[in-house]
Amino acid sequence: MSKKIICLIITAAILTSVFSCSQKTNGNQNGTSQNPGETIAADTSAASTTEKILPDLPDSNFNGYEFKIYSKGPAYNEWASQDISASEETGEPINDAVYKRNNYVEDKLNIKITEVPSTSGDMVSPVKKSVAAGDNSYDAVVPNMFDQATLAASGNLTDLKQVPYINLSQPWWDQKANADLTIGGKLFFTVGDLFIMDNDATWLVIFNKKLIADLALETPYDIVKNGKWTFDKLIEMCKGVSKDLNGDGKMDENDFYGNVSQGENMTAFYLAAQEKIANKDANDLPYTEMDTDRSESVIAKIYDLMYDNNTSYNYWDIKAIGDLQPFQVCQKVFEDDRALFYITALQIVIRMRNMQTNFGIVPMPKFDANQQDYAHYVHPTASALSIPVSNHGLDRTGIILEALSAESRYTVRPAYYDISINGKFLRDEESIGMLDIILATRVFDLATMFNWKGLGTILEDMYRTKSRDFVSTYDKKKDSFDTAISKTVEEFQKLG
């Protein structure tokens, strides 16, 4: 089926969408199987959204109730919320999809959806204040995952598993997030089709297609398909091309690199190897065990690439140049065809819409060929959904959020996935297949959100000093990590 036909089918599904208390099924509603990666990967494709699954909800009339969602405002720059409200149709796919979704649910349930943008970079204090006052200022809150972890640990959020009418097994909720983000079986925040910002915060590898051809290198698409996309392969390709172009004896923004990078890649590579900073035990409680032989081998490989300044140009290591901030300097190096790879978040793909040279995307590499599945870091900058404990109408909130989430699967999701990403920002069909893999194999590591005594950033902090002594660093801090984790677990166990 051609992409044009798929888009027509999606458009038809959006225009003919209906809301019903009955429910149609389409294969496995939970989006899981014995091999979750395969099922979810198939489920992320455009074609899977053409037969609509309906939420199992009662007919409801909420008499014009104003449903307030507290969101990230302009202070969050490109990470400000884009997926909650829209005042009118503008021709931009995401905006128009949000507008149609909201109008549909507002009309069906007789409500008014109001976005309350944060006026600062602090969303924790206003939520805590609202909860303490019991004033129901917000029906739902959508901060980043750092803030969600703080709010959850301090008892300000509702266990989503206890909210009537929210069916977390439905495909419009992210099953990986639902599993990874629980502590002791309680889920206080999660993601799904309702929002798009968690997609933007997902890590991946971007490569310059022109340079691959000019250097007569094997295309990364084929390497992935052949099952040989590993740390060693990436390191080999990066180290084989770096060059001091002007011969001045130093590597700077004027030279050629194997990759442009950032400190967060320390964590992204570690998770890509299917290692966890915070594991969970049989009781669904977090603990850390980074001192295994395999994890130490993984970290050694990460040092090999990340600490080589002749190969990796990392914006954490440089200063602003002219009007360009360090991250913009790195982006320019890649856009000017002076870096083979760019290892970063999916959001950067959107920023590079004007790049003249074609590029492609592939998953983060596996540690070695023995690793079965890919794994992709979701940075806690990602927005997530939660409900304050001061919410005065959980039945109503559950119905509204389930309705919005279900409708988002057939409006906001295809607008982001098929029109904005596949249609405007990605450059070829192969990238679309790679995106399926990337979004199907995401990892939500609790340590990166709760950051117990610096556990979540331990590798990034080591990068700042270029320390290679992980074993002693971890050993010195492990007791404090364990104590902090235990405190959070105790707090969670007190919560209903």
WOJOFEN-V759969 format. One record per residue. N is the residue number from 1. PHI is phi in whole degrees, 0 to 359 (none if undefined). PSI is psi in degrees with one decimal (999 if undefined). D_LAST is the distance of its C-alpha to the last C-alpha in whole Angstrom. Layout:
n=[N & N]
phi=[PHI & PHI]
psi=[PSI & PSI]
d_last=[D_LAST & D_LAST]
This chain:
n=[1 & 2 & 3 & 4 & 5 & 6 & 7 & 8 & 9 & 10 & 11 & 12 & 13 & 14 & 15 & 16 & 17 & 18 & 19 & 20 & 21 & 22 & 23 & 24 & 25 & 26 & 27 & 28 & 29 & 30 & 31 & 32 & 33 & 34 & 35 & 36 & 37 & 38 & 39 & 40 & 41 & 42 & 43 & 44 & 45 & 46 & 47 & 48 & 49 & 50 & 51 & 52 & 53 & 54 & 55 & 56 & 57 & 58 & 59 & 60 & 61 & 62 & 63 & 64 & 65 & 66 & 67 & 68 & 69 & 70 & 71 & 72 & 73 & 74 & 75 & 76 & 77 & 78 & 79 & 80 & 81 & 82 & 83 & 84 & 85 & 86 & 87 & 88 & 89 & 90 & 91 & 92 & 93 & 94 & 95 & 96 & 97 & 98 & 99 & 100 & 101 & 102 & 103 & 104 & 105 & 106 & 107 & 108 & 109 & 110 & 111 & 112 & 113 & 114 & 115 & 116 & 117 & 118 & 119 & 120 & 121 & 122 & 123 & 124 & 125 & 126 & 127 & 128 & 129 & 130 & 131 & 132 & 133 & 134 & 135 & 136 & 137 & 138 & 139 & 140 & 141 & 142 & 143 & 144 & 145 & 146 & 147 & 148 & 149 & 150 & 151 & 152 & 153 & 154 & 155 & 156 & 157 & 158 & 159 & 160 & 161 & 162 & 163 & 164 & 165 & 166 & 167 & 168 & 169 & 170 & 171 & 172 & 173 & 174 & 175 & 176 & 177 & 178 & 179 & 180 & 181 & 182 & 183 & 184 & 185 & 186 & 187 & 188 & 189 & 190 & 191 & 192 & 193 & 194 & 195 & 196 & 197 & 198 & 199 & 200 & 201 & 202 & 203 & 204 & 205 & 206 & 207 & 208 & 209 & 210 & 211 & 212 & 213 & 214 & 215 & 216 & 217 & 218 & 219 & 220 & 221 & 222 & 223 & 224 & 225 & 226 & 227 & 228 & 229 & 230 & 231 & 232 & 233 & 234 & 235 & 236 & 237 & 238 & 239 & 240 & 241 & 242 & 243 & 244 & 245 & 246 & 247 & 248 & 249 & 250 & 251 & 252 & 253 & 254 & 255 & 256 & 257 & 258 & 259 & 260 & 261 & 262 & 263 & 264 & 265 & 266 & 267 & 268 & 269 & 270 & 271 & 272 & 273 & 274 & 275 & 276 & 277 & 278 & 279 & 280 & 281 & 282 & 283 & 284 & 285 & 286 & 287 & 288 & 289 & 290 & 291 & 292 & 293 & 294 & 295 & 296 & 297 & 298 & 299 & 300 & 301 & 302 & 303 & 304 & 305 & 306 & 307 & 308 & 309 & 310 & 311 & 312 & 313 & 314 & 315 & 316 & 317 & 318 & 319 & 320 & 321 & 322 & 323 & 324 & 325 & 326 & 327 & 328 & 329 & 330 & 331 & 332 & 333 & 334 & 335 & 336 & 337 & 338 & 339 & 340 & 341 & 342 & 343 & 344 & 345 & 346 & 347 & 348 & 349 & 350 & 351 & 352 & 353 & 354 & 355 & 356 & 357 & 358 & 359 & 360 & 361 & 362 & 363 & 364 & 365 & 366 & 367 & 368 & 369 & 370 & 371 & 372 & 373 & 374 & 375 & 376 & 377 & 378 & 379 & 380 & 381 & 382 & 383 & 384 & 385 & 386 & 387 & 388 & 389 & 390 & 391 & 392 & 393 & 394 & 395 & 396 & 397 & 398 & 399 & 400 & 401 & 402 & 403 & 404 & 405 & 406 & 407 & 408 & 409 & 410 & 411 & 412 & 413 & 414 & 415 & 416 & 417 & 418 & 419 & 420 & 421 & 422 & 423 & 424 & 425 & 426 & 427 & 428 & 429 & 430 & 431 & 432 & 433 & 434 & 435 & 436 & 437 & 438 & 439 & 440 & 441 & 442 & 443 & 444 & 445 & 446 & 447 & 448 & 449 & 450 & 451 & 452 & 453 & 454 & 455 & 456 & 457 & 458 & 459 & 460 & 461 & 462 & 463 & 464 & 465 & 466 & 467 & 468 & 469 & 470 & 471 & 472 & 473 & 474 & 475 & 476 & 477 & 478 & 479 & 480 & 481 & 482 & 483 & 484 & 485 & 486 & 487 & 488 & 489 & 490 & 491 & 492 & 493 & 494 & 495 & 496]
phi=[none & 286 & 297 & 297 & 296 & 301 & 297 & 296 & 296 & 300 & 300 & 298 & 296 & 294 & 290 & 254 & 297 & 228 & 247 & 215 & 279 & 278 & 222 & 266 & 245 & 218 & 73 & 278 & 293 & 283 & 67 & 231 & 200 & 295 & 236 & 304 & 301 & 292 & 295 & 293 & 299 & 295 & 287 & 276 & 285 & 298 & 297 & 291 & 263 & 280 & 260 & 281 & 263 & 257 & 288 & 270 & 228 & 283 & 297 & 221 & 227 & 260 & 54 & 78 & 302 & 272 & 266 & 258 & 243 & 276 & 228 & 285 & 267 & 301 & 298 & 270 & 54 & 290 & 264 & 295 & 297 & 238 & 234 & 251 & 219 & 208 & 280 & 197 & 280 & 237 & 95 & 278 & 305 & 294 & 306 & 290 & 293 & 297 & 300 & 293 & 300 & 297 & 300 & 298 & 290 & 301 & 294 & 291 & 257 & 56 & 226 & 233 & 272 & 239 & 273 & 247 & 288 & 296 & 267 & 214 & 273 & 248 & 258 & 287 & 300 & 298 & 291 & 300 & 296 & 296 & 295 & 299 & 278 & 63 & 266 & 55 & 297 & 228 & 282 & 215 & 230 & 228 & 279 & 283 & 288 & 303 & 292 & 299 & 298 & 298 & 293 & 294 & 294 & 262 & 77 & 262 & 241 & 268 & 293 & 297 & 289 & 258 & 274 & 302 & 77 & 277 & 254 & 291 & 278 & 286 & 291 & 279 & 254 & 284 & 292 & 295 & 297 & 303 & 281 & 287 & 268 & 280 & 227 & 60 & 83 & 260 & 235 & 258 & 203 & 201 & 230 & 180 & 290 & 300 & 232 & 244 & 292 & 291 & 295 & 300 & 271 & 270 & 280 & 196 & 243 & 255 & 228 & 274 & 292 & 296 & 293 & 302 & 290 & 299 & 268 & 55 & 266 & 293 & 293 & 303 & 302 & 292 & 297 & 298 & 296 & 274 & 73 & 245 & 276 & 231 & 306 & 299 & 294 & 298 & 298 & 300 & 292 & 293 & 289 & 278 & 238 & 300 & 203 & 278 & 295 & 265 & 64 & 271 & 81 & 221 & 259 & 218 & 292 & 265 & 252 & 248 & 234 & 292 & 204 & 261 & 213 & 204 & 300 & 299 & 294 & 302 & 290 & 299 & 293 & 300 & 290 & 298 & 280 & 62 & 266 & 240 & 286 & 241 & 275 & 228 & 271 & 296 & 263 & 66 & 250 & 285 & 204 & 240 & 208 & 264 & 258 & 270 & 299 & 293 & 298 & 292 & 292 & 298 & 297 & 299 & 294 & 297 & 305 & 302 & 269 & 289 & 271 & 269 & 289 & 280 & 249 & 248 & 259 & 254 & 290 & 293 & 261 & 235 & 253 & 300 & 236 & 63 & 272 & 267 & 288 & 308 & 293 & 286 & 297 & 298 & 299 & 295 & 302 & 291 & 294 & 271 & 64 & 237 & 206 & 285 & 233 & 226 & 255 & 193 & 272 & 301 & 301 & 294 & 302 & 294 & 293 & 262 & 299 & 263 & 297 & 287 & 283 & 289 & 228 & 230 & 234 & 220 & 295 & 298 & 290 & 284 & 296 & 208 & 291 & 282 & 287 & 283 & 239 & 282 & 212 & 227 & 295 & 252 & 291 & 294 & 300 & 302 & 287 & 216 & 264 & 212 & 233 & 295 & 290 & 277 & 300 & 265 & 212 & 294 & 300 & 298 & 298 & 299 & 297 & 294 & 293 & 293 & 296 & 296 & 293 & 297 & 291 & 297 & 298 & 248 & 230 & 294 & 298 & 294 & 297 & 288 & 285 & 266 & 262 & 289 & 283 & 292 & 272 & 250 & 246 & 281 & 250 & 201 & 294 & 300 & 297 & 297 & 295 & 294 & 298 & 305 & 296 & 298 & 287 & 275 & 233 & 277 & 234 & 247 & 270 & 301 & 297 & 289 & 266 & 279 & 46 & 304 & 50 & 87 & 299 & 293 & 245 & 302 & 287 & 293 & 295 & 293 & 299 & 300 & 255 & 59 & 290 & 249 & 265 & 295 & 303 & 290 & 299 & 293 & 299 & 295 & 258 & 299 & 299 & 291 & 300 & 298 & 296 & 294 & 297 & 299 & 297 & 296 & 300 & 298 & 295 & 296 & 291 & 281 & 279 & 280]
psi=[130.7 & 160.9 & -35.6 & -43.0 & -42.6 & -45.1 & -37.8 & -40.6 & -43.8 & -45.1 & -42.5 & -40.3 & -38.9 & -45.0 & -25.2 & 14.6 & 139.8 & 153.0 & 131.6 & 153.6 & -12.9 & 168.2 & 127.2 & 153.8 & 152.9 & 83.5 & -141.9 & 109.4 & -27.9 & -13.9 & 23.5 & 163.7 & -173.3 & -23.5 & 83.0 & -34.7 & -41.9 & -45.4 & -46.8 & -36.2 & -43.6 & -35.3 & -17.2 & -6.8 & 159.3 & -40.2 & -28.6 & -15.9 & 5.8 & -27.0 & 113.6 & 132.5 & 132.4 & 143.3 & 146.6 & 87.5 & 150.5 & 153.8 & 129.4 & 147.3 & 112.2 & 16.6 & 44.7 & 18.9 & 136.2 & 110.4 & 112.0 & 126.0 & 118.3 & 126.0 & 170.8 & 124.3 & -166.7 & -23.7 & -18.1 & 5.8 & -127.0 & -11.2 & 7.7 & 153.2 & 135.1 & 0.2 & 18.7 & -44.1 & 157.5 & 128.7 & -24.8 & 167.3 & 135.6 & -6.7 & -12.0 & 127.7 & -46.4 & -50.4 & -47.6 & -33.9 & -42.3 & -42.3 & -46.7 & -41.7 & -50.1 & -44.1 & -41.7 & -49.5 & -38.4 & -46.0 & -41.2 & -39.2 & -2.6 & 62.4 & 171.8 & 119.4 & 121.8 & 123.3 & 132.3 & 92.7 & 141.2 & 139.5 & 1.7 & -174.4 & 7.0 & 108.1 & -8.2 & -50.4 & -45.9 & -36.3 & -44.6 & -40.9 & -42.7 & -42.9 & -43.8 & -36.3 & -16.4 & 32.8 & 0.2 & 40.4 & -31.5 & 132.1 & -34.1 & 152.0 & 143.6 & 64.7 & -176.6 & 172.2 & -25.6 & -51.2 & -36.2 & -41.5 & -43.0 & -44.5 & -39.4 & -46.0 & -23.2 & 11.3 & 25.4 & -4.1 & 155.8 & 140.4 & 114.3 & -23.0 & -14.9 & 3.4 & 120.9 & 142.5 & -11.5 & 116.2 & 94.0 & -10.8 & -8.9 & 153.1 & -12.0 & -2.6 & 140.2 & 113.7 & -33.8 & -44.5 & -44.0 & -37.6 & -43.4 & -30.6 & -0.3 & 151.5 & 117.9 & 32.0 & -1.6 & 138.4 & 109.3 & -13.5 & 151.2 & -179.6 & 169.8 & -162.3 & -14.2 & -31.1 & 160.2 & -13.1 & -24.2 & -28.5 & -45.4 & -29.1 & 11.6 & 134.0 & 152.0 & 179.3 & 126.8 & 139.1 & 150.8 & 112.0 & -36.5 & -45.1 & -37.1 & -44.0 & -45.0 & -35.5 & 4.7 & 41.0 & 155.2 & 134.5 & 136.0 & -28.0 & -47.0 & -36.0 & -42.3 & -46.9 & -30.4 & 1.3 & 22.9 & 14.2 & 94.7 & 171.5 & -47.0 & -40.0 & -43.7 & -46.2 & -42.2 & -45.5 & -39.9 & -46.1 & -21.0 & -7.3 & -17.7 & 143.5 & 139.7 & 94.0 & -40.6 & 3.6 & 25.4 & 4.8 & 8.1 & 151.4 & 120.4 & -159.1 & -8.4 & -0.6 & -176.4 & 133.5 & 155.9 & -38.2 & 152.6 & 146.9 & -178.3 & 159.3 & -30.9 & -17.4 & -20.8 & -47.5 & -42.4 & -42.1 & -40.9 & -45.0 & -32.3 & -27.2 & 7.6 & 29.8 & 153.5 & 139.6 & -42.6 & 113.1 & 176.1 & 141.6 & -172.1 & -19.9 & 12.8 & 31.4 & 138.0 & 150.3 & 165.4 & 139.8 & 74.9 & 4.4 & 37.1 & 164.1 & -42.0 & -44.3 & -37.7 & -33.3 & -39.3 & -47.5 & -37.2 & -40.0 & -38.3 & -43.3 & -41.5 & -37.2 & -49.2 & -32.5 & -2.1 & 95.4 & -12.8 & -14.6 & -40.6 & 126.5 & 103.9 & 126.3 & -14.6 & -18.5 & -1.2 & 169.0 & 168.1 & 146.8 & 111.0 & -128.1 & -2.5 & 126.7 & 161.5 & -43.2 & -29.6 & -31.1 & -46.2 & -42.7 & -39.4 & -38.9 & -43.5 & -44.6 & -24.9 & 14.8 & 39.7 & 24.8 & 136.6 & -41.7 & 156.0 & 113.0 & 112.5 & -165.0 & 155.7 & -27.4 & -29.4 & -31.0 & -40.9 & -37.8 & -21.8 & 27.4 & -24.4 & 4.6 & 130.4 & -42.7 & 139.2 & 143.9 & 164.4 & 170.4 & 147.5 & 165.5 & 164.7 & 143.5 & 155.2 & 160.1 & -48.0 & 178.3 & -15.7 & -16.9 & 128.0 & -46.4 & 157.8 & 164.9 & 138.0 & 123.2 & 132.9 & 113.3 & 141.5 & -2.3 & -21.5 & 139.9 & 150.3 & 158.2 & 136.8 & 168.9 & 123.3 & 151.3 & -12.5 & 0.2 & 128.6 & -1.4 & 74.6 & -34.5 & -49.2 & -45.4 & -42.8 & -43.1 & -45.6 & -46.2 & -37.4 & -40.7 & -45.3 & -41.4 & -43.6 & -44.5 & -30.7 & -30.6 & -26.8 & 7.0 & -72.1 & -42.8 & -52.3 & -30.7 & -42.9 & -50.8 & -49.5 & -31.2 & -55.4 & -51.0 & -60.4 & -33.4 & -33.9 & -30.9 & -38.6 & 152.9 & -6.6 & 166.8 & -35.5 & -38.0 & -34.1 & -42.4 & -37.1 & -37.6 & -37.0 & -47.9 & -44.6 & -51.6 & -17.5 & -12.4 & 42.6 & 153.8 & 129.3 & 96.3 & 120.6 & -32.5 & -33.1 & -20.1 & -48.0 & -26.6 & 53.0 & 109.3 & 34.2 & 8.7 & -43.5 & -21.7 & 17.9 & -41.5 & -38.3 & -38.2 & -35.7 & -33.7 & -36.7 & -31.4 & -2.3 & 29.7 & 140.1 & 4.0 & 68.4 & -41.4 & -50.7 & -35.8 & -46.9 & -43.7 & -40.4 & -30.4 & -8.3 & -39.8 & -41.1 & -36.0 & -49.4 & -40.5 & -43.5 & -40.9 & -44.1 & -39.0 & -43.4 & -43.0 & -42.5 & -40.5 & -41.8 & -37.9 & -21.4 & -21.3 & 147.9 & 999]
d_last=[49 & 50 & 47 & 49 & 48 & 45 & 44 & 46 & 44 & 41 & 42 & 43 & 40 & 38 & 41 & 40 & 37 & 35 & 32 & 32 & 29 & 31 & 30 & 33 & 32 & 34 & 33 & 30 & 27 & 25 & 27 & 27 & 30 & 31 & 32 & 30 & 32 & 35 & 33 & 31 & 34 & 36 & 33 & 34 & 37 & 39 & 40 & 36 & 35 & 38 & 37 & 34 & 31 & 30 & 26 & 25 & 25 & 26 & 29 & 27 & 29 & 27 & 30 & 31 & 27 & 27 & 24 & 24 & 23 & 23 & 25 & 27 & 30 & 34 & 33 & 32 & 35 & 35 & 32 & 31 & 29 & 32 & 30 & 28 & 31 & 35 & 37 & 40 & 42 & 43 & 44 & 42 & 40 & 36 & 37 & 38 & 36 & 33 & 35 & 36 & 32 & 31 & 34 & 34 & 30 & 31 & 34 & 32 & 29 & 31 & 29 & 30 & 28 & 28 & 28 & 27 & 29 & 28 & 31 & 30 & 29 & 26 & 23 & 20 & 22 & 22 & 19 & 17 & 20 & 19 & 15 & 17 & 19 & 17 & 20 & 19 & 21 & 20 & 18 & 18 & 19 & 21 & 22 & 23 & 21 & 22 & 20 & 17 & 16 & 17 & 15 & 12 & 12 & 13 & 9 & 11 & 10 & 8 & 7 & 11 & 11 & 9 & 12 & 15 & 18 & 17 & 19 & 18 & 21 & 23 & 26 & 25 & 22 & 23 & 22 & 23 & 20 & 18 & 19 & 19 & 16 & 14 & 12 & 11 & 11 & 9 & 11 & 11 & 15 & 17 & 21 & 23 & 26 & 25 & 26 & 29 & 29 & 27 & 30 & 32 & 30 & 31 & 34 & 37 & 41 & 44 & 47 & 50 & 52 & 56 & 56 & 55 & 58 & 60 & 59 & 60 & 56 & 54 & 52 & 48 & 48 & 50 & 48 & 45 & 47 & 48 & 45 & 47 & 45 & 44 & 43 & 47 & 48 & 47 & 48 & 51 & 52 & 50 & 53 & 56 & 56 & 55 & 58 & 60 & 61 & 64 & 65 & 64 & 62 & 59 & 56 & 54 & 53 & 57 & 57 & 55 & 52 & 51 & 47 & 46 & 42 & 40 & 38 & 34 & 36 & 36 & 32 & 33 & 36 & 34 & 31 & 34 & 35 & 32 & 31 & 27 & 27 & 23 & 23 & 20 & 21 & 20 & 17 & 16 & 16 & 19 & 22 & 25 & 29 & 31 & 34 & 35 & 39 & 38 & 35 & 38 & 41 & 39 & 39 & 42 & 43 & 41 & 43 & 46 & 45 & 43 & 46 & 49 & 50 & 53 & 51 & 47 & 48 & 44 & 44 & 42 & 45 & 47 & 48 & 48 & 52 & 53 & 51 & 49 & 45 & 45 & 43 & 45 & 48 & 47 & 46 & 50 & 51 & 49 & 51 & 54 & 54 & 54 & 51 & 51 & 47 & 44 & 41 & 38 & 35 & 36 & 36 & 39 & 41 & 41 & 42 & 45 & 46 & 50 & 50 & 54 & 54 & 52 & 49 & 46 & 43 & 42 & 39 & 38 & 40 & 39 & 40 & 42 & 44 & 42 & 38 & 38 & 35 & 35 & 32 & 32 & 30 & 27 & 28 & 25 & 27 & 26 & 24 & 20 & 18 & 15 & 14 & 13 & 10 & 13 & 14 & 16 & 17 & 14 & 17 & 20 & 18 & 17 & 21 & 22 & 21 & 21 & 25 & 26 & 24 & 27 & 30 & 29 & 30 & 33 & 34 & 33 & 32 & 36 & 37 & 36 & 36 & 40 & 41 & 40 & 40 & 42 & 45 & 45 & 44 & 44 & 48 & 48 & 47 & 46 & 44 & 42 & 42 & 41 & 38 & 37 & 36 & 35 & 32 & 31 & 31 & 28 & 26 & 23 & 23 & 20 & 22 & 24 & 21 & 20 & 23 & 23 & 26 & 28 & 27 & 26 & 30 & 32 & 34 & 35 & 35 & 38 & 40 & 40 & 42 & 44 & 43 & 43 & 42 & 38 & 38 & 39 & 37 & 34 & 35 & 35 & 31 & 29 & 28 & 27 & 25 & 24 & 22 & 21 & 19 & 18 & 17 & 14 & 13 & 12 & 10 & 8 & 8 & 7 & 4 & 0]
